[in-house]
Amino acid sequence: MANQTDHQTIDESQKQAGFSLWCDFVERDFLENNFKTLLQKEAIKGATSNPSIFANAILTSPAYKSQLTSLKGKKAKDIYEALAIADIKKAASILKPLWEANKDNGYISIEIDPLLGENAPKSIDEGKRLFQTIDAENVMIKVPATEAGYEVMDALFRSNISINATLIFSPQQAKICSDIFKNAKTSSDCEQNRAVISVFVSRFDRAIDSLLQEKCPDLQTKIGIYNAMQCYHLIEEKHDPFTRTLFASTGVKTPELPKDYYIDALLLAHCINTAPLDAIQAYIENPAKTSSHKLKTPLSPKDLASQMQKIKNLGIDMPTLYKTLMQEGLGAFIKSFEDLLRTISS
């Protein structure tokens, strides 16, 4: 949980240009306290969750003890859903005034059961059921960008359910997702339905920085940023005002970096950054830096291609890295979910 701290107000230019900072954390006590403080200070405009975040919250916070006791004897997944849905409903209710004022803001995401894997029909049914059960228009259903996930995204989006396409590592994934949302709007009644495409950032640097330290230290802690900018350009090429890039996995993995390193580096127009609490606090609590929080211009596609060519010249196979990081991401969510179900059923 976050420490009780004061928070600075985000620069006015960022509000006007469509930049939003979201909180990548959900926990029951937090929602009743520091979450509201962050919103009152206009520091954040939405929130996200994932199976790992929920597992950590439910298994470590005493805030769930009473409800867990009342649910004892039920199936593990039913217990999880009761806990998670209660939190998502609470977050959606708190965020609703933001959403009512501006439909680009005020969203909370919940992910489909990761154990459903590549079963698209069951995932579609679950996505619709979760959305109907939560019964809040400012909820996004989170769907991994896999082959089955693309089918799920399309079906749910055409049903007028807002989507958070997650676990985006490659520009190809970003393009496929943006195509899905753009094409759905040309052939169905969801022209103003919102979607975000969650591009993961810092995991690249954790994966290859040790190699870059030996071969090309100038590129350390930059590959995730360059890759994210490539994805951002592909999404923006669609000129879809209601589909935005969401930069995720923006907590630093290198202790020497400022906590808000990836927020500051990817401060771009028409995008979102969902960050852990320590990164958000570092970003908004340093008065000396507040005035420097101006929107940046991303590197051009040509310059980005040049930087990525340097990586290829070092013998780093990016397509293989994309697949590896995707498998690790899916695996981490599945493990967290399985561990949670095992614990709450015991």
C-alpha positions, 0 to 999 in steps of 0.5 A: 500500500502507498504511504500517506503523502501529498501529491502535486497536480499534473501539468495542464498541458498534459490534460489538454493533449490527451496524456493520462497517468493511470495507477497499476495497482488495486487493493481494497484499503488503497481504494478507500484511501490513497487512491481517492487522494491521488484522484482528488489531486488530479494525479491519475485518471484511471487504473489497471489490474492483472492476475498478479496484482490481485493475487498479491493483494488478496494473499497479503492484505488483511482487508480481504480476511472477512470476505474470505471467511464468509466465502469459505467452502465455495469453489476457488474461482468463485471466491476469487471472482467475488473478491476481485469483482467487489474491488473492480466495482468499487474502483469503477464507482470511484472513477465514474465521475471522471468517466462521465466528464470525459469518456477517455478517463475513469477506466478500471480494467479486469482480466479474463481468467488466464487459465482459459488460454487459447479457448476463444469461445469460453473467453468471450463468454467470460468477458461478457459475463464479467462485464455484465456482472460488474455492470459499469460502463467504465470497465475495460475487459483485459485480453492478452494479444494472442491468436485466440485473444485477437478473436476475443477482442474483436467479439467483445469490442463489437459488443460495445465492451471497452477493451484493454489489449494486453501483453503487447511486446512486438510492433506486429501485435500492436498493429493487429490490435489497432487494426481490429479496433479500427475495422470493428468501428467501420462495420458495427455500431461501436464508433466511439467505443474506447480501447487501449493497447498495452505495450510493455516496456521495462521487461526488454531492458531486464532481458538484454541490458546485461548483454548491452553492458558488454557490447553497447552500453549506450543502448542500455535501458533504451530498447524498451522505450524505442520498441514502445515508440515503434508500437505507438507510431503504428497505433497513431497511424490509424488516426483513431481518437478512441484507441490509445497506446497504454505504456505498461510495465513501467516500473524500473528494473535497474536500481540506479534509474529514477523511479519515474524513468519510463513515465518521463521517457514516454510522455507522449500525446494521446497515450496513457502510462499505467505505473506502479505507485512508487513510480507515480509518487516519484513523478508527481512529488518532486517540485524541481521536476514538475515544471519539466513534465512537458510532452515529448516528441517521439523519435521518428520511425526512421530514427527508431528503425536505425536504433533497432538495426543497431540491436540486430547488428549486435546479434540480438534476435528481436522476434525471438525476444518478443516471443520469449517475453510474451511466454514469460508474461502469460506464464507469470499471470497463470502461475499467480492465478494458480497460486491464488486459487490454490491458497484460497481453496485450502 
